[in-house]
Amino acid sequence: RDRSPSRGLGDVYKRQLLDMVNFNQINQDYGYDEGSHILQHISQLISLNLRQGDLLCRYAGDRFTILMPKTDHQQALNMTIALEKLITNSQYFHRSSNQLIPLQARTTYCEVIDLSAQTVLKRLNEQLIHLKSTEFSTKQHRPIAQSNLFAKTSEVAQ
């Protein structure tokens, strides 16, 4: 079976940004050494669940970015939902106490159209900030299965 991305999409790229929820609190509660091990755990989870040709990079602190070539809107949305579920459902136990440390991430993505990497990452960061502020003001987390409102950088959030 062919597991490559859909054909006929040409040079359509999506870039995804993943941010760990409350990671500063995890560092405070369990220490920076444990936080580093959690980030390694997260990067391994993501790496094992990417398609051939996708590129994962640690962007900054607790943020990761994924370049997804030949990816349409629905594929990017599916990847966003799948990664959030994957991280939320993962079982990470503290290395010495065996205490379960709950993990959660928020993701957003945009289409890369003749934009510099800096511009794309700036837009993704703005989208995550908006997503977090919306969740904070409503005191609710976006349901993982909800559609990503930031599918394209040219769209205005509803």
N, C-alpha and C positions, 0 to 999 in steps of 0.2 A: 504494500500500500504506500502511495506517495504521501509523505508527511510534510512536504514543502509548502510554503505559503501559497495562497491562491494565485493562479496565473492570470495574466492580463491586467495586472495592476500597475505595470510600468514601474516608474521610480517613485511610487507613493510611499512616504515614510511617515511613521508616527513616532513620537517621542513621549515616553511615559516618565512621570516623576512619582516616586513612592516615598512617603514620609512616615516614620514610626510615630504612633500616637503616644503621648506622655513618656517619651523616652528619657527626658531629663529626670522625671520622677523615678524611673527604673534605676538610673545611675545613682540617684540619692539614696534610694532604699537598699540597693544591693551592691553598690560600688562600681567604679569605672572598669575594673577588671572583668567583672561579670557582664557589664554592658558591652564590652569588646567581644566577649564570647557570644553574646546574643546577636550582635551584628554579623559575626561570622556565620552563625546559625541561619540568619535571615538570608545572607548572600548565597549560602549553599542551597537553601530552599528555592530561591528564585532561579538560580542557575540551573537546577535540575528540572525546572518547569518551563524553560524558554524553548522556543523553536530554534531549529538550526538557522543560523544567520542573524538572530537577535543578539544584541550586544548589551551586556550589563556593566555598569560602572558605579562605583560609590561616588556620589556627587559631593556631599559634605555632611559631616556629623552622622546623623541618622537618616540621611536621604540617599536614595539610589535612583539612577536614571537608566532607562532602557531605550535603545534605539531599535525600532521594529521596521525593517524594510518590507516593502510589498505588503502593506497592511491597510485594509480598509477600515471604515468607522466601526462596523460591527465586530470585526476581529479585535480591534483595540479595546472596545467596550468589554468584550468577553474576557480579554486578558486582564483588564482592570478588575473586574468582578472576581475572576479566578484567583488573582494574587492576593486580594484582600481576604478572601475566604481561606486561602491556603495559610496565610500568616495567623489569622484569628484562630483557626482550627489546629495549628501546630502545638505540639506539647513540648515546652521548654522548661526543664527543671534546673533549679539552682545547683551548681556543681557540688557544693558541700552539704547543703541542707536537704536536697531533693525536694524543695518547695516548688510547686508549680508557679511560674511567672507568666501571667497572661500577656499576650502580645496582640497588638492591633496596628494596622496601617491604613493610611488614606492614600489614594492614588488619583492622579489626573493625567490627561494626555492632550496632545495637540498634533496637528498635521504640520510637517516641516515643509514649507514651500518657500524656497529661495530666501530663507532667513538665516542669519548667522546663528551659530550655536549659542552665543551669549544672549541674543534676542529670544530664542526659543526657551532657554532655561529661565530667563527673566519672566516670560509669560507664564510658564509652568509654576514658578514660585508664587506669582501673583494669584493664580488660580487656587493653589493650595491654601494660601493665606485667606482668600475669600471663603473657601470651603470650611476652613477651621473657624473663622469668625462667625459664619452662618450657624454652624453647629453650636458654638459657644453661646451665641445670643439666644438660640432656641433651646439650649441645654439638652439637645438631642443629637445623637450621632446619626449620620445618614445611613439608612439601611444598606447593607452591602449589596443587595440585589437591585437597588435603585439605579436608574440610568444616570450616567455621568453627564452633568449639565455643561461640562466644558469640553465637549467633543472636538470642537474646532476653535482655534484662537480668534477667528473672526466673528464668532457668535457671541451674543450678549447673554449673560446668565439670566434665566427666567425667574 
